Amino acid sequence: MLNFKYDSLNAKLYRWFYNVRRMPNLCPYFWKSIIMWILIVPYELIVLPGQLRLLILRQNDLDDKSDEITFGVLGHVAIQFGISFLYFWYNVLFLHNQGAHANGSVGVYYAIGFITTIGIVVGGAIALGVVLKEKSDKKKLDAYLIEHDGNYPWNDEHLKKNKRPSLIIEGIKAWYQKSCPQINWEGQPKQFES
C-alpha cells in the first residue's frame, strides 16, 4: 500500500479538475493525472471567463471553489509569462532587438520576457546548486561508509519509513507489473474514505 498526501498539489488539482472528493487507487489516479496535466491549460482557456463571471456576480456560489479561481488566474499568468518569454527570445534572436524599445504591449511583453528569462536562469542556477550539493553529500556519505565498514550514521528503517513514493515511478511500475496497488491518502477527511 502506497502513502500519498491528500493535500498535495497533484491531488488538489485532480479533485478540482475531475470535481471529485474521494481519491481512487493508483491506476486510475496515475492515468487520469497524466490526462489532466495534458488538458489543464486548454480547459482553463475555456473555463476562466465563466469562473471570473461567477466570482463577480455570485460570490456565494464560490465558497467551495476558491481553488478553481486561484488556479485559473495562475494558469493565465503562467501563459502570459510563457508568451512573453518566447517573444523576448524571438526578438533577440531574429529581430536583433528592434522591438526592445517599442511602446505599448509589445514593450511590456519584451520586459516581462526579460524578467522571466532572468527568473529561469536564477531558478536553474538554484536547481543546479541543489543537485551539486546532493552529489557532494553522496560522495561524503560514500567516503564515510568506506571509512566505517558500511555502517550508516543513521537508522535505515527511518529512511525507508519516511520515503515518499513518486506518482510517476509507482504508476510505471504498476503498469509494467500489471497490478494496481491501493493508496492510503494521508489527511483525507473521514467522510471521503472508502
C-alpha positions in Angstrom: 0.0 0.0 0.0 1.3 3.4 -1.0 1.1 6.6 1.1 0.3 9.8 -0.7 -0.8 13.1 0.8 -4.5 14.1 0.3 -3.5 17.8 0.2 -0.6 17.6 -2.3 -0.7 19.8 -5.3 -1.4 17.0 -7.7 -4.2 15.6 -5.5 -5.8 19.1 -5.2 -5.6 19.6 -9.0 -7.0 16.1 -9.5 -10.0 16.8 -7.2 -10.6 20.2 -8.8 -10.2 19.0 -12.5 -12.5 16.0 -12.1 -14.7 17.6 -9.4 -14.4 14.6 -7.0 -13.6 14.4 -3.3 -12.9 10.7 -2.9 -9.5 9.7 -4.3 -9.0 6.4 -6.3 -6.3 3.8 -6.2 -3.1 4.1 -8.2 -4.1 3.1 -11.7 -6.9 5.5 -12.4 -5.2 8.2 -10.4 -2.0 7.8 -12.5 -3.6 7.8 -15.9 -6.2 10.5 -15.1 -3.4 12.7 -13.7 -1.5 12.4 -17.0 -4.6 13.3 -19.0 -5.3 16.2 -16.5 -1.8 17.7 -17.0 -2.2 17.5 -20.8 -5.6 19.1 -20.8 -5.4 21.6 -17.9 -4.2 24.6 -20.0 -6.8 24.3 -22.8 -9.5 23.6 -20.2 -8.5 26.8 -18.3 -8.6 28.8 -21.5 -12.3 27.8 -21.9 -13.4 28.0 -18.3 -11.7 31.1 -16.9 -14.3 33.7 -18.2 -17.1 31.7 -16.6 -15.1 31.4 -13.4 -14.5 35.2 -13.3 -18.2 35.9 -14.0 -19.2 33.7 -11.1 -16.6 35.4 -8.9 -18.0 38.8 -9.7 -21.8 38.1 -9.9 -22.3 35.2 -7.4 -19.7 35.3 -4.7 -21.7 32.9 -2.5 -21.6 30.1 -5.1 -17.8 30.0 -4.9 -17.4 29.2 -1.3 -16.1 25.7 -2.1 -14.4 26.8 -5.4 -11.7 29.1 -4.2 -9.0 26.8 -5.7 -10.8 27.0 -9.1 -10.3 30.7 -9.3 -6.8 30.7 -7.9 -5.6 28.0 -10.3 -7.4 29.8 -13.2 -5.7 33.1 -12.6 -2.3 31.5 -12.0 -2.7 29.5 -15.2 -3.4 32.6 -17.3 -0.5 34.4 -15.6 1.8 31.5 -16.5 0.6 31.5 -20.1 1.4 35.2 -20.4 4.8 34.7 -18.9 5.4 32.0 -21.5 4.3 34.2 -24.4 6.5 37.0 -23.1 9.5 34.6 -22.8 9.0 33.4 -26.3 8.6 36.9 -27.7 11.7 38.1 -25.9 13.9 35.4 -27.4 12.2 35.7 -30.8 13.1 39.4 -30.7 16.6 38.9 -29.5 17.5 36.0 -32.0 15.6 37.0 -35.1 14.7 40.7 -34.9 18.1 41.7 -33.3 16.3 43.7 -30.5 14.5 46.0 -32.9 11.3 45.8 -30.8 13.1 46.3 -27.5 12.1 49.9 -27.1 8.6 49.7 -28.6 5.8 51.4 -26.6 2.6 49.6 -25.6 2.0 45.9 -25.1 5.0 44.9 -27.3 7.4 46.7 -25.0 5.7 45.2 -21.9 6.0 41.7 -23.4 9.6 42.3 -24.1 10.2 43.5 -20.5 8.3 40.6 -18.9 10.1 38.2 -21.2 13.4 39.6 -20.0 12.3 39.2 -16.3 11.1 35.7 -17.0 14.4 34.8 -18.6 16.3 36.1 -15.5 13.9 34.1 -13.3 14.5 30.9 -15.3 18.3 31.5 -15.1 18.2 32.1 -11.4 15.9 29.2 -10.8 18.1 27.0 -12.9 21.2 28.1 -11.0 19.5 27.3 -7.7 18.3 23.9 -9.0 21.9 23.2 -10.3 23.2 24.1 -6.8 20.8 21.8 -5.1 21.8 18.9 -7.5 25.5 19.6 -7.0 25.0 19.7 -3.2 23.2 16.4 -3.3 26.1 14.8 -5.3 28.6 16.3 -2.8 26.6 14.8 0.1 26.5 11.5 -1.6 30.3 11.5 -2.1 30.8 12.4 1.5 28.4 9.6 2.6 30.3 7.1 0.4 33.6 8.1 1.9 32.0 7.8 5.4 30.7 4.3 4.5 34.1 3.2 3.3 35.8 4.5 6.4 33.2 2.9 8.8 32.8 -0.5 7.2 29.5 0.2 5.5 27.7 1.3 8.7 25.3 4.2 8.1 25.4 7.2 10.6 21.6 6.8 10.9 18.9 4.1 11.1 18.0 2.6 7.7 14.4 1.9 8.9 13.9 5.6 9.5 14.8 6.3 5.8 12.5 3.5 4.5 9.6 4.7 6.7 9.8 8.3 5.6 10.5 7.8 1.9 7.7 9.3 -0.2 6.7 7.3 -3.3 6.7 9.1 -6.7 3.4 9.0 -8.6 5.2 8.7 -11.9 7.6 5.9 -10.8 4.9 3.9 -9.0 2.5 4.3 -11.9 5.0 3.0 -14.4 5.9 0.1 -12.1 2.2 -0.7 -11.7 1.7 -0.6 -15.5 4.7 -2.8 -16.0 3.7 -5.3 -13.3 0.0 -5.2 -14.4 -1.0 -4.5 -10.8 -2.9 -1.7 -9.2 -1.9 -1.0 -5.6 -4.2 0.8 -3.1 -3.2 4.3 -2.0 -3.5 5.4 1.6 -4.4 9.1 1.4 -2.8 10.8 4.4 -5.0 13.6 5.7 -8.1 12.6 3.7 -11.3 13.5 5.6 -13.2 10.5 7.1 -16.4 11.1 5.0 -14.4 10.6 1.8 -12.5 7.5 2.8 -13.7 4.3 1.1 
